[in-house]
Amino acid sequence: MLHASLLPPRRPASSRRRALSVAIAVTSALYALPAHADRDPARWVGTWSAATLAPLEAATKFDRVTLRQIVRVSIGGRQVRVRFSNAQGSEPLAIGAASVGVRASGAALRPKSLRALTFAGATAISVAPGGIVLSDPVALDVEPQDDLAISLYVATAQAGTTQLGLAHQTSYVSPTGNFTGAAEMAIGSTIKSWYWLSGVEVQRDRRARAVVAFGDSITEGFGSTADRNARWPDVLARRLLAQRGTTDVGVLNAGISGNRILHDMIGPNALRRIDRDVLTQAGLAYVILLIGTNDLGFSQLDAGSFGPGVSLANVSAAELIAGYEQVIRRVHQAGAKIYGATVVPFEGADYYDPAVEPKRAALNRFIRTSGHFDGVIDFDAVMRDPAHPARFRPAFDSGDHLHPNDAGYAAMGNAVDLRLFAGD
């Protein structure tokens, strides 16, 4: 028991009543704050992304040049920040300077849209091997479907080991020099890959949310026409913007050509990259999973034609379904919904074998009927030839019997039920 001399002096009853009244008033005011302070607080949400991987051939080298890389955002905002990645690098990435602006045409920016990017206030940063950095926010009016030009000055000789090789978008490399502060940049060469660039986020109100399209080349957009933003996630993004109730849904493309769910082939497998490419995306609310074709096709090939460390294990449908289950659990654990997209037909492709067809049927049956997904997007039904269901519709075939053409990607994007993304 405390000695009486150690206790605080007891205040008069009138003082206690006044203090209680003040406490009640303060508490009441706090509960009244949502009308002002808690109404639609700002949040960051992804508007564009790229899943990076190591190059398949010798890495392109850059030395004291500026890369001005073009990306099409899905939704807009009034503040922007940019994510740079050295995920596949073995040496530190020296970013000498960086900027962002709204593209007018080519490598030129709209007047007054150029913004220098900083990192904790500094204009330069060294990104450790395997590291990812976010720029500081900058005020910039970005409209939905704007093209952003993100400029990166490579201050020392660097090999472009962190990239998305098949960007289907023309970007620009300067002559020697730092042109990050130039609204019109001299062009030394053009590139069709994104280097060290993995995401763009915008600040919106709390209703904004993002859907990640997680998959392989059919999501990445292999075979689509360059510079037309004709991938199926691009089509979906435009449709979401046109419908009331989904105009604040960002669409993020996390596709890698040649990717598999269980084993590495091109890029880390889906189970290995899900944290980096999906679960850490700002504003994540939904995931569309479309993967499995390469697991089926590559398992039929001769392993001797590939390098060391590549597994061409003849996986079963049960093993692939177990991989799906892991993705579903991880997404649900993150508090997001996941929609299963059926595996499209690919008879006639170079690595097709009739033995894969029962497995593909089993996978699609699981996607359609298991109830483990929060919804189903039946791309197989859209893309298959009614007269020959193991093949693409001829009108949607890019010619390799594996990837859609622009019309096929449009059909896929138009087949997604937008009610899947209505706010809860």
C-alpha positions in Angstrom: 0.0 0.0 0.0 1.3 3.5 -0.9 1.9 5.8 2.0 -0.5 8.8 2.1 2.4 11.2 1.6 3.2 9.6 -1.7 -0.3 10.0 -3.2 -1.1 13.1 -5.3 -3.2 15.7 -3.5 -7.0 15.1 -3.9 -8.6 17.7 -6.0 -11.9 19.3 -4.9 -15.1 17.7 -6.3 -15.8 20.7 -8.4 -12.4 20.4 -10.1 -12.9 16.7 -10.7 -16.3 17.4 -12.3 -14.8 20.0 -14.6 -11.9 17.6 -15.6 -14.5 14.9 -16.3 -16.5 17.3 -18.4 -13.4 18.2 -20.4 -12.5 14.5 -20.9 -16.1 13.8 -22.2 -16.0 16.8 -24.5 -12.6 15.7 -25.9 -13.8 12.1 -26.4 -16.9 13.3 -28.1 -14.9 15.5 -30.4 -12.6 12.6 -31.3 -15.6 10.5 -32.3 -16.9 13.4 -34.4 -13.6 13.7 -36.3 -14.5 11.3 -39.2 -16.6 14.1 -40.7 -13.3 16.0 -41.3 -10.1 14.1 -40.5 -11.1 10.5 -41.2 -13.2 11.0 -44.4 -11.5 9.4 -47.4 -7.9 9.6 -46.1 -5.3 9.5 -48.8 -3.7 6.2 -49.7 -1.1 5.0 -52.2 -2.3 2.6 -54.9 -0.4 1.0 -57.8 -1.2 2.3 -61.3 1.5 0.5 -63.3 4.0 -2.3 -62.7 6.4 -4.6 -64.4 7.7 -8.0 -63.1 11.5 -7.9 -63.5 13.8 -10.8 -64.4 17.4 -11.4 -65.5 18.1 -11.2 -69.2 18.2 -14.4 -71.2 21.3 -13.2 -73.1 24.2 -11.0 -72.3 22.9 -7.9 -70.5 22.9 -4.6 -72.3 25.3 -2.1 -70.7 24.7 1.5 -70.0 27.3 4.1 -69.0 26.6 7.8 -68.1 23.4 7.9 -70.3 19.8 8.7 -69.5 17.1 6.1 -70.0 13.7 7.7 -70.6 11.2 4.9 -70.2 7.6 5.2 -71.2 4.8 3.6 -69.2 1.0 3.8 -69.6 -0.7 4.3 -66.2 -4.2 2.8 -65.5 -5.6 5.3 -63.0 -4.5 8.9 -62.2 -3.7 10.9 -59.1 -2.3 14.1 -57.8 0.9 12.7 -56.3 3.2 10.1 -57.8 6.1 8.0 -56.6 8.2 5.6 -58.6 9.7 2.2 -57.7 13.1 1.1 -58.9 14.5 -2.4 -58.6 17.9 -4.0 -58.6 16.4 -7.4 -57.9 18.6 -9.3 -60.3 21.7 -7.2 -59.9 24.9 -8.5 -58.5 26.4 -5.0 -58.1 24.9 -1.8 -56.5 22.9 0.2 -58.9 24.0 3.9 -59.0 21.1 6.1 -59.8 22.7 9.5 -60.4 19.4 11.3 -61.0 15.8 10.5 -61.8 12.7 12.4 -62.9 9.1 11.8 -64.0 6.9 13.7 -66.4 3.8 13.3 -68.6 4.8 12.4 -72.1 3.7 14.5 -75.0 5.2 12.4 -77.8 8.3 10.4 -78.4 10.8 11.4 -75.7 9.3 14.9 -75.2 7.3 15.9 -72.1 4.2 18.0 -71.8 5.1 21.6 -70.7 5.5 22.1 -67.0 5.1 18.4 -66.1 8.7 17.6 -65.4 9.4 16.7 -61.8 12.8 15.7 -60.3 12.7 12.6 -58.1 14.4 12.3 -54.8 15.1 9.6 -52.3 14.9 10.8 -48.7 15.6 14.2 -50.1 18.7 13.2 -52.0 18.8 13.3 -55.8 21.0 10.2 -56.1 20.9 6.8 -54.5 22.8 3.5 -54.6 20.5 0.5 -54.7 22.0 -2.7 -53.2 21.9 -6.0 -55.1 18.5 -7.4 -54.7 17.1 -4.1 -53.4 14.1 -2.1 -54.3 13.6 1.7 -53.6 10.6 4.0 -53.7 11.1 7.6 -54.6 9.8 10.4 -52.5 6.3 11.6 -53.5 6.1 14.4 -56.0 3.1 16.6 -56.8 2.0 15.9 -60.4 -1.4 15.8 -62.0 -1.6 12.4 -63.7 -4.8 11.6 -65.6 -6.0 8.0 -66.3 -4.2 6.5 -69.3 -1.5 9.1 -69.4 1.9 8.0 -70.6 4.6 8.8 -68.1 8.2 9.3 -69.1 10.4 8.2 -66.2 14.0 9.2 -66.7 17.0 7.5 -65.0 20.6 8.7 -65.3 23.0 5.8 -65.1 25.9 7.5 -63.4 28.5 4.7 -63.8 28.8 1.7 -66.2 26.0 -0.7 -65.3 24.8 -4.0 -66.9 21.0 -4.0 -67.3 20.5 -7.2 -65.4 17.2 -6.2 -63.8 14.7 -5.8 -66.6 11.4 -6.8 -68.3 12.8 -7.7 -71.7 9.5 -7.8 -73.6 8.0 -4.4 -72.7 6.1 -4.0 -76.0 6.8 -0.3 -75.6 9.4 2.0 -77.2 11.6 3.8 -74.7 14.6 6.0 -75.3 18.3 6.2 -74.4 20.2 9.5 -74.6 23.7 10.3 -75.9 26.2 10.6 -73.0 24.9 12.9 -70.3 22.3 13.5 -67.6 19.1 14.6 -69.4 16.7 13.9 -66.5 16.0 17.6 -66.2 15.3 18.2 -69.9 11.8 18.3 -71.2 13.0 17.4 -74.6 15.7 14.8 -74.6 18.2 14.0 -77.4 17.8 10.4 -78.6 20.8 8.2 -79.0 18.9 4.9 -79.4 15.6 3.3 -78.6 14.9 0.2 -76.6 11.9 -2.2 -76.2 12.7 -3.3 -72.6 12.2 -1.6 -69.2 15.3 -1.5 -67.1 15.4 -1.2 -63.3 11.8 0.2 -63.3 9.2 -1.9 -61.5 6.3 0.3 -60.5 4.4 3.6 -60.3 2.0 4.5 -57.5 -0.4 7.4 -57.2 -2.1 8.9 -54.2 -5.9 8.6 -54.1 -8.6 8.4 -51.5 -9.2 5.2 -49.5 -11.7 3.8 -52.1 -8.9 3.3 -54.6 -7.7 -0.3 -55.0 -5.6 -2.4 -57.4 -5.9 -5.7 -59.3 -2.8 -7.6 -60.1 -2.8 -9.8 -63.3 -0.4 -12.5 -62.3 0.8 -14.9 -64.9 3.0 -15.8 -67.9 3.4 -14.5 -71.5 -0.3 -14.3 -72.2 -0.6 -11.8 -69.4 2.7 -10.1 -70.2 1.3 -9.6 -73.7 3.6 -11.6 -76.0 2.5 -11.1 -79.6 0.6 -7.9 -79.0 1.5 -4.9 -81.2 4.2 -2.7 -79.6 3.2 0.8 -78.5 -0.6 0.1 -78.7 -1.1 -1.1 -75.1 -3.1 -4.0 -76.5 -2.5 -6.6 -73.7 -5.6 -8.0 -72.1 -4.8 -6.2 -68.8 -4.7 -2.9 -70.8 -8.1 -3.7 -72.2 -9.4 -4.4 -68.8 -8.0 -1.1 -67.4 -9.8 0.9 -70.1 -13.1 -0.9 -69.4 -12.8 -0.3 -65.6 -12.3 3.4 -66.2 -15.4 3.6 -68.4 -17.7 2.0 -65.8 -19.1 3.9 -62.8 -17.9 2.3 -59.6 -14.6 1.0 -60.9 -12.9 4.1 -62.1 -10.6 3.9 -59.1 -9.2 0.4 -59.7 -5.6 0.3 -60.8 -4.5 -2.6 -63.1 -1.0 -4.0 -62.5 0.6 -6.4 -65.0 2.8 -9.0 -63.3 3.2 -11.3 -66.3 6.5 -12.9 -67.3 6.9 -14.7 -70.6 7.9 -18.3 -70.0 7.0 -18.2 -66.4 5.8 -21.3 -64.5 4.0 -21.8 -61.2 6.2 -24.6 -59.7 9.6 -24.4 -61.3 12.0 -21.7 -62.6 12.3 -21.4 -66.3 12.2 -17.7 -67.3 12.1 -15.6 -64.3 11.5 -16.9 -60.7 8.5 -19.2 -60.5 5.2 -17.9 -59.3 5.5 -19.2 -55.8 8.9 -17.6 -55.4 8.0 -14.2 -56.8 4.5 -13.7 -55.4 5.6 -11.6 -52.5 7.6 -9.3 -54.7 5.2 -9.0 -57.6 1.8 -9.3 -55.9 1.5 -9.2 -52.2 3.5 -6.0 -51.7 1.7 -4.0 -54.3 0.1 -0.8 -53.0 -3.6 -1.0 -52.6 -3.8 -4.7 -53.4 -7.5 -5.8 -53.4 -7.7 -8.4 -56.2 -5.5 -10.9 -58.1 -6.2 -12.6 -61.4 -4.2 -15.9 -61.7 -3.6 -17.1 -65.2 -0.7 -19.6 -65.3 0.1 -23.2 -66.0 0.5 -23.4 -69.8 4.3 -23.5 -69.5 4.3 -26.0 -66.6 2.4 -28.3 -69.0 4.3 -27.6 -72.2 7.9 -27.5 -70.9 7.4 -30.8 -69.0 7.1 -32.5 -72.4 10.5 -31.4 -73.7 13.9 -32.9 -73.6 15.8 -31.5 -70.6 19.1 -31.8 -72.4 18.2 -28.8 -74.6 18.2 -26.5 -71.6 20.9 -25.3 -69.2 21.7 -26.5 -65.7 19.2 -25.9 -63.0 16.2 -26.0 -65.2 13.7 -28.6 -64.1 11.4 -30.1 -66.8 9.7 -32.4 -64.4 6.6 -34.0 -65.9 4.3 -32.4 -63.4 0.8 -33.8 -62.7 -2.4 -31.9 -62.5 -2.5 -32.6 -58.8 0.9 -30.9 -58.3 -0.2 -27.9 -60.3 -3.4 -27.6 -58.3 -1.4 -27.7 -55.1 0.6 -24.8 -56.4 -2.6 -22.9 -57.1 -3.8 -23.6 -53.6 -0.6 -22.0 -52.2 -1.2 -18.9 -54.3 -4.9 -18.7 -53.1 -3.9 -19.0 -49.5 -1.2 -16.4 -49.7 -3.6 -13.9 -51.4 -6.3 -14.5 -48.9 -3.9 -14.1 -46.1 -3.1 -10.7 -47.5 -6.8 -9.8 -47.3 -7.3 -9.7 -51.1 -9.6 -11.7 -53.4 -8.3 -14.0 -56.1 -10.0 -14.9 -59.4 -9.0 -18.0 -61.3 -8.6 -17.7 -65.0 -8.9 -21.0 -67.0 -5.9 -22.2 -69.0 -6.4 -21.5 -72.7 -5.9 -24.2 -75.4 -2.5 -24.4 -77.2 -2.6 -27.4 -79.5 -0.2 -26.8 -82.4 2.3 -24.9 -80.3 5.9 -26.0 -80.5 5.9 -27.7 -77.1 2.3 -29.1 -77.2 1.8 -32.8 -76.6 -1.6 -34.6 -76.5 -0.6 -35.9 -73.0 -1.2 -32.4 -71.6 -4.8 -32.2 -72.6 -6.2 -34.3 -69.7 -4.1 -32.2 -67.3 -5.4 -28.9 -68.7 -8.9 -30.2 -68.4 -8.3 -31.2 -64.8 -6.9 -27.7 -64.0 -9.8 -25.9 -65.6 -12.3 -28.2 -63.8 -10.6 -27.2 -60.5 -10.7 -23.5 -61.4 -14.3 -23.6 -62.4 -15.8 -25.9 -59.7 -13.6 -26.1 -56.6 -15.0 -23.0 -55.0 -11.5 -22.1 -53.7 -11.3 -19.0 -55.9 -13.4 -16.0 -55.2 -14.6 -15.9 -58.8 -13.8 -17.5 -62.2 -12.8 -15.8 -65.5 -13.3 -18.4 -68.3 -10.7 -17.4 -70.8 -10.7 -21.0 -72.2 -14.3 -20.7 -73.2 -13.5 -17.4 -75.0 -10.4 -18.5 -76.8 -11.1 -22.1 -77.9 -12.3 -23.0 -81.4 -15.8 -24.5 -81.0 -14.9 -26.9 -83.8 -11.6 -27.9 -82.2 -11.6 -27.1 -78.5 -7.9 -27.9 -78.0 -7.0 -25.1 -80.4 -7.3 -21.3 -80.5 -10.0 -19.7 -82.6 -8.2 -18.9 -85.8 -9.3 -15.2 -85.6 -7.6 -14.9 -82.2 -4.3 -16.8 -83.0 -1.1 -14.8 -83.4 0.2 -17.6 -85.6 2.1 -19.7 -83.0 -1.0 -21.4 -81.7 0.0 -20.3 -78.2 -0.4 -16.6 -77.9 -3.3 -14.4 -78.9 -3.1 -11.6 -81.4 -4.5 -8.1 -80.6 -8.0 -9.3 -81.4 -7.6 -12.3 -79.0 -6.2 -10.1 -76.2 -9.2 -7.7 -76.7 -11.6 -10.6 -76.5 -10.0 -11.7 -73.2 -10.1 -8.2 -71.7 -13.7 -7.8 -72.8 -14.7 -11.2 -71.3 -13.8 -10.2 -67.7 -17.0 -9.5 -65.6 -16.5 -6.0 -64.1 -18.8 -6.8 -61.2 -15.8 -8.7 -59.8 -14.2 -5.4 -59.0 -17.1 -3.4 -57.6 -16.4 -2.0 -54.1 -17.5 -4.1 -51.2 
